[in-house]
Each structure stands twice: as C-alpha cells, then as structure tokens.
C-alpha cells in the first residue's frame, strides 16, 4: 500500500511539473522586430578617366619643392608613355 501511495504522489508531482511547463500566462504580444533596412545600392562607378601623360605627371611632381606635400594617389590612374629619351633632361641635367 505504501508503494501505491508513493507512486500516486510521484505521479501527481510529475503531472504538476509538466503542467507548469506547458503554457505561458503572459498575454503581452511578442516584441516587434524593426523593419529590415533597404538593400544597399553599390556606389556608382566613375567613368574611366582619360589617360595621363606619364612624363608631364612626373615633371609636375619633380617641380614641387614642398618637402611636406601629401602623397599623390595613383591607384586606378592609366598612364601613357612617350619614347622621348630626353624627356627628363630639364630636371636631371642631361644634354
């Protein structure tokens, strides 16, 4: 008889525990999710720049006398080259 009573008490305790886990008495609605941000648009690619004459570009840099000048960004710059062997004589002291 003690065994039957223990089983009945244990069964009642298990039923109460499972019943407590089964539902929620919270009646508030779930939190609202913020709206998704719009998809990012890629930046517009600038049109290709006209080729830069290498000799004129370098002569312009060599003509600067400011030792604290900022570096010049040449990434993406397309240069054109001439076959003038005397192109830098004016700054390098050639013939």
Biopython code that builds the backbone (N, CA, C, O; Angstrom):
import numpy as np
from Bio.PDB.StructureBuilder import StructureBuilder

atoms = [
    (1, "UNK", "N", (0.816, -1.186, 0.000)),
    (1, "UNK", "CA", (0.000, 0.000, 0.000)),
    (1, "UNK", "C", (0.864, 1.256, 0.000)),
    (1, "UNK", "O", (0.530, 2.248, -0.648)),
    (2, "UNK", "N", (1.975, 1.208, 0.729)),
    (2, "UNK", "CA", (2.869, 2.351, 0.745)),
    (2, "UNK", "C", (3.398, 2.632, -0.658)),
    (2, "UNK", "O", (3.581, 3.790, -1.035)),
    (3, "UNK", "N", (3.642, 1.585, -1.422)),
    (3, "UNK", "CA", (4.169, 1.738, -2.764)),
    (3, "UNK", "C", (3.154, 2.438, -3.655)),
    (3, "UNK", "O", (3.517, 3.315, -4.440)),
    (4, "UNK", "N", (1.875, 2.055, -3.541)),
    (4, "UNK", "CA", (0.827, 2.675, -4.346)),
    (4, "UNK", "C", (0.676, 4.153, -4.009)),
    (4, "UNK", "O", (0.455, 4.972, -4.902)),
    (5, "UNK", "N", (0.792, 4.499, -2.742)),
    (5, "UNK", "CA", (0.678, 5.883, -2.312)),
    (5, "UNK", "C", (1.854, 6.697, -2.853)),
    (5, "UNK", "O", (1.684, 7.816, -3.336)),
    (6, "UNK", "N", (3.052, 6.109, -2.761)),
    (6, "UNK", "CA", (4.230, 6.799, -3.277)),
    (6, "UNK", "C", (4.123, 7.020, -4.789)),
    (6, "UNK", "O", (4.463, 8.091, -5.292)),
    (7, "UNK", "N", (3.658, 6.022, -5.489)),
    (7, "UNK", "CA", (3.502, 6.145, -6.936)),
    (7, "UNK", "C", (2.463, 7.208, -7.266)),
    (7, "UNK", "O", (2.647, 7.976, -8.211)),
    (8, "UNK", "N", (1.376, 7.263, -6.502)),
    (8, "UNK", "CA", (0.332, 8.257, -6.741)),
    (8, "UNK", "C", (0.859, 9.661, -6.466)),
    (8, "UNK", "O", (0.574, 10.587, -7.225)),
    (9, "UNK", "N", (1.632, 9.829, -5.380)),
    (9, "UNK", "CA", (2.193, 11.145, -5.055)),
    (9, "UNK", "C", (3.210, 11.559, -6.117)),
    (9, "UNK", "O", (3.217, 12.702, -6.573)),
    (10, "UNK", "N", (4.065, 10.617, -6.502)),
    (10, "UNK", "CA", (5.067, 10.907, -7.520)),
    (10, "UNK", "C", (4.402, 11.255, -8.856)),
    (10, "UNK", "O", (4.823, 12.194, -9.531)),
    (11, "UNK", "N", (3.379, 10.510, -9.234)),
    (11, "UNK", "CA", (2.657, 10.792, -10.474)),
    (11, "UNK", "C", (1.996, 12.155, -10.442)),
    (11, "UNK", "O", (1.999, 12.873, -11.441)),
    (12, "UNK", "N", (1.421, 12.522, -9.283)),
    (12, "UNK", "CA", (0.792, 13.840, -9.157)),
    (12, "UNK", "C", (1.835, 14.944, -9.267)),
    (12, "UNK", "O", (1.581, 15.972, -9.894)),
    (13, "UNK", "N", (3.012, 14.745, -8.661)),
    (13, "UNK", "CA", (4.072, 15.750, -8.711)),
    (13, "UNK", "C", (4.573, 15.924, -10.145)),
    (13, "UNK", "O", (4.795, 17.049, -10.596)),
    (14, "UNK", "N", (4.753, 14.799, -10.870)),
    (14, "UNK", "CA", (5.199, 14.876, -12.262)),
    (14, "UNK", "C", (4.155, 15.584, -13.113)),
    (14, "UNK", "O", (4.505, 16.392, -13.973)),
    (15, "UNK", "N", (2.885, 15.294, -12.887)),
    (15, "UNK", "CA", (1.817, 15.926, -13.654)),
    (15, "UNK", "C", (1.779, 17.430, -13.396)),
    (15, "UNK", "O", (1.559, 18.210, -14.323)),
    (16, "UNK", "N", (1.990, 17.846, -12.142)),
    (16, "UNK", "CA", (2.006, 19.276, -11.824)),
    (16, "UNK", "C", (3.201, 19.970, -12.492)),
    (16, "UNK", "O", (3.071, 21.075, -13.018)),
    (17, "UNK", "N", (4.375, 19.304, -12.464)),
    (17, "UNK", "CA", (5.553, 19.912, -13.095)),
    (17, "UNK", "C", (5.372, 20.049, -14.601)),
    (17, "UNK", "O", (5.695, 21.088, -15.177)),
    (18, "UNK", "N", (4.857, 19.001, -15.236)),
    (18, "UNK", "CA", (4.648, 19.080, -16.678)),
    (18, "UNK", "C", (3.571, 20.091, -17.032)),
    (18, "UNK", "O", (3.661, 20.745, -18.070)),
    (19, "UNK", "N", (2.590, 20.229, -16.221)),
    (19, "UNK", "CA", (1.533, 21.203, -16.454)),
    (19, "UNK", "C", (2.048, 22.630, -16.326)),
    (19, "UNK", "O", (1.587, 23.527, -17.032)),
    (20, "UNK", "N", (2.986, 22.836, -15.441)),
    (20, "UNK", "CA", (3.536, 24.180, -15.256)),
    (20, "UNK", "C", (4.406, 24.571, -16.440)),
    (20, "UNK", "O", (4.523, 25.758, -16.746)),
    (21, "UNK", "N", (5.013, 23.611, -17.108)),
    (21, "UNK", "CA", (5.882, 23.914, -18.247)),
    (21, "UNK", "C", (5.124, 24.051, -19.554)),
    (21, "UNK", "O", (5.691, 24.519, -20.541)),
    (22, "UNK", "N", (3.893, 23.667, -19.588)),
    (22, "UNK", "CA", (3.180, 23.579, -20.845)),
    (22, "UNK", "C", (2.715, 24.885, -21.433)),
    (22, "UNK", "O", (2.588, 24.965, -22.655)),
    (23, "UNK", "N", (2.458, 25.895, -20.672)),
    (23, "UNK", "CA", (1.890, 27.107, -21.240)),
    (23, "UNK", "C", (2.498, 28.348, -20.639)),
    (23, "UNK", "O", (3.347, 28.297, -19.750)),
    (24, "UNK", "N", (2.037, 29.450, -21.152)),
    (24, "UNK", "CA", (2.518, 30.731, -20.676)),
    (24, "UNK", "C", (1.320, 31.575, -20.324)),
    (24, "UNK", "O", (0.346, 31.634, -21.074)),
    (25, "UNK", "N", (1.391, 32.225, -19.188)),
    (25, "UNK", "CA", (0.290, 33.095, -18.796)),
    (25, "UNK", "C", (0.547, 34.530, -19.234)),
    (25, "UNK", "O", (-0.246, 35.420, -18.926)),
    (26, "UNK", "N", (1.633, 34.765, -19.943)),
    (26, "UNK", "CA", (1.966, 36.101, -20.425)),
    (26, "UNK", "C", (1.065, 36.421, -21.609)),
    (26, "UNK", "O", (1.115, 35.731, -22.627)),
    (27, "UNK", "N", (0.248, 37.447, -21.490)),
    (27, "UNK", "CA", (-0.696, 37.774, -22.564)),
    (27, "UNK", "C", (-0.197, 38.922, -23.436)),
    (27, "UNK", "O", (-0.903, 39.338, -24.355)),
    (28, "UNK", "N", (1.006, 39.448, -23.171)),
    (28, "UNK", "CA", (1.501, 40.549, -23.995)),
    (28, "UNK", "C", (1.991, 40.004, -25.332)),
    (28, "UNK", "O", (2.496, 38.882, -25.392)),
    (29, "UNK", "N", (1.850, 40.781, -26.403)),
    (29, "UNK", "CA", (2.283, 40.312, -27.725)),
    (29, "UNK", "C", (3.816, 40.253, -27.788)),
    (29, "UNK", "O", (4.497, 40.945, -27.032)),
    (30, "UNK", "N", (4.336, 39.451, -28.664)),
    (30, "UNK", "CA", (5.799, 39.381, -28.781)),
    (30, "UNK", "C", (6.349, 40.719, -29.257)),
    (30, "UNK", "O", (5.642, 41.481, -29.917)),
    (31, "UNK", "N", (7.609, 41.011, -28.928)),
    (31, "UNK", "CA", (8.165, 42.312, -29.341)),
    (31, "UNK", "C", (8.227, 42.421, -30.860)),
    (31, "UNK", "O", (8.456, 41.442, -31.571)),
    (32, "UNK", "N", (8.016, 43.639, -31.326)),
    (32, "UNK", "CA", (8.038, 43.883, -32.767)),
    (32, "UNK", "C", (9.486, 43.930, -33.248)),
    (32, "UNK", "O", (10.346, 44.516, -32.590)),
    (33, "UNK", "N", (9.742, 43.328, -34.368)),
    (33, "UNK", "CA", (11.068, 43.381, -34.972)),
    (33, "UNK", "C", (11.163, 44.678, -35.776)),
    (33, "UNK", "O", (10.202, 45.065, -36.441)),
    (34, "UNK", "N", (12.310, 45.349, -35.719)),
    (34, "UNK", "CA", (12.434, 46.567, -36.525)),
    (34, "UNK", "C", (12.417, 46.214, -38.014)),
    (34, "UNK", "O", (12.815, 45.113, -38.392)),
    (35, "UNK", "N", (11.967, 47.120, -38.841)),
    (35, "UNK", "CA", (11.916, 46.804, -40.273)),
    (35, "UNK", "C", (13.329, 46.597, -40.815)),
    (35, "UNK", "O", (14.288, 47.222, -40.360)),
    (36, "UNK", "N", (13.426, 45.727, -41.773)),
    (36, "UNK", "CA", (14.724, 45.443, -42.386)),
    (36, "UNK", "C", (15.198, 46.671, -43.155)),
    (36, "UNK", "O", (14.405, 47.334, -43.823)),
    (37, "UNK", "N", (16.498, 46.977, -43.060)),
    (37, "UNK", "CA", (16.989, 48.134, -43.816)),
    (37, "UNK", "C", (16.911, 47.863, -45.315)),
    (37, "UNK", "O", (16.989, 46.713, -45.747)),
    (38, "UNK", "N", (16.759, 48.908, -46.094)),
    (38, "UNK", "CA", (16.699, 48.688, -47.542)),
    (38, "UNK", "C", (18.044, 48.160, -48.035)),
    (38, "UNK", "O", (19.078, 48.456, -47.437)),
    (39, "UNK", "N", (18.043, 47.393, -49.104)),
    (39, "UNK", "CA", (19.319, 46.871, -49.610)),
    (39, "UNK", "C", (20.227, 48.011, -50.047)),
    (39, "UNK", "O", (19.785, 49.004, -50.626)),
    (40, "UNK", "N", (21.497, 47.837, -49.753)),
    (40, "UNK", "CA", (22.469, 48.870, -50.086)),
    (40, "UNK", "C", (22.683, 48.918, -51.596)),
    (40, "UNK", "O", (22.824, 47.891, -52.260)),
    (41, "UNK", "N", (22.702, 50.120, -52.103)),
    (41, "UNK", "CA", (22.980, 50.258, -53.528)),
    (41, "UNK", "C", (24.482, 50.440, -53.698)),
    (41, "UNK", "O", (25.089, 51.232, -52.977)),
    (42, "UNK", "N", (25.076, 49.740, -54.613)),
    (42, "UNK", "CA", (26.523, 49.883, -54.789)),
    (42, "UNK", "C", (26.850, 51.283, -55.289)),
    (42, "UNK", "O", (26.067, 51.893, -56.018)),
    (43, "UNK", "N", (28.013, 51.786, -54.892)),
    (43, "UNK", "CA", (28.363, 53.130, -55.371)),
    (43, "UNK", "C", (28.537, 53.135, -56.890)),
    (43, "UNK", "O", (28.984, 52.160, -57.493)),
    (44, "UNK", "N", (28.175, 54.237, -57.462)),
    (44, "UNK", "CA", (28.290, 54.354, -58.920)),
    (44, "UNK", "C", (29.768, 54.380, -59.297)),
    (44, "UNK", "O", (30.567, 55.091, -58.688)),
    (45, "UNK", "N", (30.105, 53.611, -60.287)),
    (45, "UNK", "CA", (31.491, 53.602, -60.749)),
    (45, "UNK", "C", (31.714, 54.801, -61.646)),
    (45, "UNK", "O", (30.966, 55.041, -62.593)),
    (46, "UNK", "N", (32.762, 55.550, -61.330)),
    (46, "UNK", "CA", (33.013, 56.725, -62.160)),
    (46, "UNK", "C", (33.468, 56.298, -63.548)),
    (46, "UNK", "O", (34.042, 55.222, -63.714)),
    (47, "UNK", "N", (33.216, 57.132, -64.533)),
    (47, "UNK", "CA", (33.660, 56.779, -65.878)),
    (47, "UNK", "C", (35.190, 56.755, -65.917)),
    (47, "UNK", "O", (35.841, 57.480, -65.164)),
    (48, "UNK", "N", (35.753, 55.940, -66.775)),
    (48, "UNK", "CA", (37.215, 55.878, -66.822)),
    (48, "UNK", "C", (37.793, 57.236, -67.213)),
    (48, "UNK", "O", (37.300, 57.918, -68.111)),
    (49, "UNK", "N", (38.852, 57.594, -66.504)),
    (49, "UNK", "CA", (39.491, 58.883, -66.767)),
    (49, "UNK", "C", (40.357, 58.771, -68.016)),
    (49, "UNK", "O", (40.791, 57.687, -68.407)),
    (50, "UNK", "N", (40.587, 59.912, -68.617)),
    (50, "UNK", "CA", (41.468, 59.942, -69.783)),
    (50, "UNK", "C", (42.874, 59.582, -69.323)),
    (50, "UNK", "O", (43.268, 59.944, -68.215)),
    (51, "UNK", "N", (43.627, 58.886, -70.142)),
    (51, "UNK", "CA", (44.996, 58.530, -69.747)),
    (51, "UNK", "C", (45.826, 59.769, -69.442)),
    (51, "UNK", "O", (45.687, 60.807, -70.089)),
    (52, "UNK", "N", (46.686, 59.636, -68.450)),
    (52, "UNK", "CA", (47.552, 60.727, -68.021)),
    (52, "UNK", "C", (48.920, 60.552, -68.659)),
    (52, "UNK", "O", (49.465, 59.448, -68.678)),
    (53, "UNK", "N", (49.469, 61.627, -69.175)),
    (53, "UNK", "CA", (50.802, 61.576, -69.764)),
    (53, "UNK", "C", (51.810, 61.415, -68.636)),
    (53, "UNK", "O", (51.921, 62.280, -67.767)),
    (54, "UNK", "N", (52.538, 60.314, -68.650)),
    (54, "UNK", "CA", (53.471, 59.997, -67.582)),
    (54, "UNK", "C", (54.556, 61.062, -67.438)),
    (54, "UNK", "O", (54.867, 61.487, -66.326)),
    (55, "UNK", "N", (55.123, 61.486, -68.542)),
    (55, "UNK", "CA", (56.210, 62.460, -68.488)),
    (55, "UNK", "C", (55.745, 63.757, -67.840)),
    (55, "UNK", "O", (56.434, 64.290, -66.971)),
    (56, "UNK", "N", (54.605, 64.267, -68.240)),
    (56, "UNK", "CA", (54.078, 65.513, -67.667)),
    (56, "UNK", "C", (53.750, 65.320, -66.187)),
    (56, "UNK", "O", (53.981, 66.219, -65.379)),
    (57, "UNK", "N", (53.219, 64.164, -65.832)),
    (57, "UNK", "CA", (52.877, 63.889, -64.442)),
    (57, "UNK", "C", (54.128, 63.901, -63.566)),
    (57, "UNK", "O", (54.143, 64.536, -62.511)),
    (58, "UNK", "N", (55.175, 63.201, -64.001)),
    (58, "UNK", "CA", (56.414, 63.124, -63.217)),
    (58, "UNK", "C", (57.107, 64.481, -63.162)),
    (58, "UNK", "O", (57.620, 64.874, -62.114)),
    (59, "UNK", "N", (57.125, 65.186, -64.261)),
    (59, "UNK", "CA", (57.740, 66.521, -64.253)),
    (59, "UNK", "C", (56.999, 67.451, -63.283)),
    (59, "UNK", "O", (57.621, 68.275, -62.611)),
    (60, "UNK", "N", (55.690, 67.318, -63.215)),
    (60, "UNK", "CA", (54.913, 68.114, -62.261)),
    (60, "UNK", "C", (55.260, 67.765, -60.817)),
    (60, "UNK", "O", (55.359, 68.649, -59.965)),
    (61, "UNK", "N", (55.445, 66.467, -60.543)),
    (61, "UNK", "CA", (55.832, 66.069, -59.190)),
    (61, "UNK", "C", (57.238, 66.551, -58.848)),
    (61, "UNK", "O", (57.485, 67.010, -57.732)),
    (62, "UNK", "N", (58.152, 66.448, -59.799)),
    (62, "UNK", "CA", (59.526, 66.884, -59.556)),
    (62, "UNK", "C", (59.620, 68.396, -59.412)),
    (62, "UNK", "O", (60.546, 68.901, -58.777)),
    (63, "UNK", "N", (58.680, 69.117, -59.990)),
    (63, "UNK", "CA", (58.683, 70.568, -59.902)),
    (63, "UNK", "C", (58.225, 71.079, -58.546)),
    (63, "UNK", "O", (58.413, 72.257, -58.243)),
    (64, "UNK", "N", (57.633, 70.229, -57.729)),
    (64, "UNK", "CA", (57.193, 70.653, -56.404)),
    (64, "UNK", "C", (58.418, 70.757, -55.491)),
    (64, "UNK", "O", (59.265, 69.864, -55.481)),
    (65, "UNK", "N", (58.506, 71.823, -54.742)),
    (65, "UNK", "CA", (59.636, 71.985, -53.826)),
    (65, "UNK", "C", (59.212, 71.822, -52.381)),
    (65, "UNK", "O", (60.044, 71.957, -51.483)),
    (66, "UNK", "N", (57.961, 71.540, -52.131)),
    (66, "UNK", "CA", (57.453, 71.374, -50.775)),
    (66, "UNK", "C", (57.787, 69.973, -50.277)),
    (66, "UNK", "O", (57.299, 68.986, -50.829)),
    (67, "UNK", "N", (58.615, 69.877, -49.237)),
    (67, "UNK", "CA", (59.021, 68.563, -48.717)),
    (67, "UNK", "C", (57.947, 67.926, -47.861)),
    (67, "UNK", "O", (58.065, 66.751, -47.515)),
    (68, "UNK", "N", (56.918, 68.648, -47.511)),
    (68, "UNK", "CA", (55.853, 68.087, -46.677)),
    (68, "UNK", "C", (54.565, 67.893, -47.479)),
    (68, "UNK", "O", (53.484, 67.808, -46.896)),
    (69, "UNK", "N", (54.669, 67.823, -48.792)),
    (69, "UNK", "CA", (53.484, 67.629, -49.632)),
    (69, "UNK", "C", (52.880, 66.259, -49.356)),
    (69, "UNK", "O", (53.591, 65.322, -48.994)),
    (70, "UNK", "N", (51.593, 66.149, -49.526)),
    (70, "UNK", "CA", (50.897, 64.876, -49.341)),
    (70, "UNK", "C", (51.202, 63.952, -50.507)),
    (70, "UNK", "O", (51.439, 64.417, -51.621)),
    (71, "UNK", "N", (51.198, 62.648, -50.261)),
    (71, "UNK", "CA", (51.400, 61.703, -51.354)),
    (71, "UNK", "C", (50.286, 61.818, -52.387)),
    (71, "UNK", "O", (49.160, 62.196, -52.061)),
    (72, "UNK", "N", (50.600, 61.497, -53.604)),
    (72, "UNK", "CA", (49.632, 61.556, -54.696)),
    (72, "UNK", "C", (49.110, 60.147, -54.930)),
    (72, "UNK", "O", (49.885, 59.209, -55.116)),
    (73, "UNK", "N", (47.792, 60.008, -54.919)),
    (73, "UNK", "CA", (47.169, 58.704, -55.144)),
    (73, "UNK", "C", (47.130, 58.414, -56.645)),
    (73, "UNK", "O", (46.509, 59.153, -57.408)),
    (74, "UNK", "N", (47.785, 57.352, -57.058)),
    (74, "UNK", "CA", (47.786, 56.990, -58.482)),
    (74, "UNK", "C", (47.044, 55.687, -58.731)),
    (74, "UNK", "O", (47.055, 55.168, -59.847)),
    (75, "UNK", "N", (46.396, 55.153, -57.694)),
    (75, "UNK", "CA", (45.623, 53.929, -57.887)),
    (75, "UNK", "C", (44.528, 54.174, -58.914)),
    (75, "UNK", "O", (43.759, 55.128, -58.795)),
    (76, "UNK", "N", (44.462, 53.341, -59.889)),
    (76, "UNK", "CA", (43.452, 53.463, -60.929)),
    (76, "UNK", "C", (43.799, 54.463, -62.017)),
    (76, "UNK", "O", (43.002, 54.673, -62.932)),
    (77, "UNK", "N", (44.970, 55.085, -61.941)),
    (77, "UNK", "CA", (45.368, 56.043, -62.972)),
    (77, "UNK", "C", (46.025, 55.297, -64.123)),
    (77, "UNK", "O", (46.906, 54.461, -63.921)),
    (78, "UNK", "N", (45.587, 55.610, -65.315)),
    (78, "UNK", "CA", (46.176, 54.996, -66.511)),
    (78, "UNK", "C", (47.135, 56.013, -67.127)),
    (78, "UNK", "O", (46.761, 57.156, -67.390)),
    (79, "UNK", "N", (48.363, 55.586, -67.352)),
    (79, "UNK", "CA", (49.378, 56.471, -67.906)),
    (79, "UNK", "C", (49.635, 56.138, -69.370)),
    (79, "UNK", "O", (49.495, 54.994, -69.802)),
    (80, "UNK", "N", (50.013, 57.164, -70.114)),
    (80, "UNK", "CA", (50.516, 56.960, -71.465)),
    (80, "UNK", "C", (51.986, 57.331, -71.450)),
    (80, "UNK", "O", (52.393, 58.243, -70.730)),
    (81, "UNK", "N", (52.773, 56.640, -72.231)),
    (81, "UNK", "CA", (54.214, 56.843, -72.239)),
    (81, "UNK", "C", (54.678, 57.260, -73.630)),
    (81, "UNK", "O", (54.161, 56.796, -74.646)),
    (82, "UNK", "N", (55.664, 58.147, -73.644)),
    (82, "UNK", "CA", (56.290, 58.543, -74.905)),
    (82, "UNK", "C", (57.704, 57.968, -74.924)),
    (82, "UNK", "O", (58.282, 57.669, -73.880)),
    (83, "UNK", "N", (58.235, 57.822, -76.106)),
    (83, "UNK", "CA", (59.582, 57.264, -76.253)),
    (83, "UNK", "C", (60.618, 58.363, -76.404)),
    (83, "UNK", "O", (61.530, 58.242, -77.221)),
    (84, "UNK", "N", (60.492, 59.427, -75.633)),
    (84, "UNK", "CA", (61.426, 60.535, -75.702)),
    (84, "UNK", "C", (62.559, 60.301, -74.704)),
    (84, "UNK", "O", (62.348, 60.390, -73.494)),
    (85, "UNK", "N", (63.742, 60.007, -75.196)),
    (85, "UNK", "CA", (64.888, 59.722, -74.338)),
    (85, "UNK", "C", (65.346, 60.962, -73.583)),
    (85, "UNK", "O", (66.033, 60.840, -72.569)),
    (86, "UNK", "N", (64.983, 62.143, -74.048)),
    (86, "UNK", "CA", (65.424, 63.390, -73.419)),
    (86, "UNK", "C", (64.313, 64.056, -72.603)),
    (86, "UNK", "O", (64.418, 65.238, -72.278)),
    (87, "UNK", "N", (63.263, 63.326, -72.272)),
    (87, "UNK", "CA", (62.092, 63.912, -71.621)),
    (87, "UNK", "C", (62.411, 64.510, -70.258)),
    (87, "UNK", "O", (61.775, 65.489, -69.865)),
    (88, "UNK", "N", (63.364, 63.963, -69.529)),
    (88, "UNK", "CA", (63.653, 64.439, -68.177)),
    (88, "UNK", "C", (64.967, 65.220, -68.082)),
    (88, "UNK", "O", (65.447, 65.481, -66.979)),
    (89, "UNK", "N", (65.542, 65.587, -69.198)),
    (89, "UNK", "CA", (66.810, 66.323, -69.197)),
    (89, "UNK", "C", (66.716, 67.650, -68.460)),
    (89, "UNK", "O", (67.691, 68.105, -67.863)),
    (90, "UNK", "N", (65.540, 68.273, -68.502)),
    (90, "UNK", "CA", (65.389, 69.589, -67.862)),
    (90, "UNK", "C", (65.520, 69.507, -66.335)),
    (90, "UNK", "O", (65.944, 70.475, -65.704)),
    (91, "UNK", "N", (65.167, 68.379, -65.743)),
    (91, "UNK", "CA", (65.245, 68.258, -64.278)),
    (91, "UNK", "C", (66.427, 67.397, -63.829)),
    (91, "UNK", "O", (66.840, 67.470, -62.671)),
    (92, "UNK", "N", (66.969, 66.590, -64.729)),
    (92, "UNK", "CA", (68.066, 65.715, -64.359)),
    (92, "UNK", "C", (69.413, 66.193, -64.872)),
    (92, "UNK", "O", (70.439, 65.561, -64.622)),
    (93, "UNK", "N", (69.408, 67.307, -65.588)),
    (93, "UNK", "CA", (70.663, 67.877, -66.059)),
    (93, "UNK", "C", (71.302, 67.124, -67.195)),
    (93, "UNK", "O", (72.526, 67.005, -67.244)),
    (94, "UNK", "N", (70.519, 66.620, -68.097)),
    (94, "UNK", "CA", (71.057, 65.905, -69.254)),
    (94, "UNK", "C", (71.446, 66.857, -70.370)),
    (94, "UNK", "O", (71.348, 68.074, -70.209)),
    (95, "UNK", "N", (71.884, 66.320, -71.496)),
    (95, "UNK", "CA", (72.328, 67.149, -72.624)),
    (95, "UNK", "C", (71.251, 68.026, -73.217)),
    (95, "UNK", "O", (71.509, 68.764, -74.168)),
]
sb = StructureBuilder()
sb.init_structure("model")
sb.init_model(0)
sb.init_chain("A")
sb.init_seg("    ")
for serial, (resi, resn, name, xyz) in enumerate(atoms, 1):
    if name == "N":
        sb.init_residue(resn, " ", resi, " ")
    sb.init_atom(name, np.array(xyz, "f"), 0.0, 1.0, " ", f" {name:<3s}", serial, name[0])
structure = sb.get_structure()
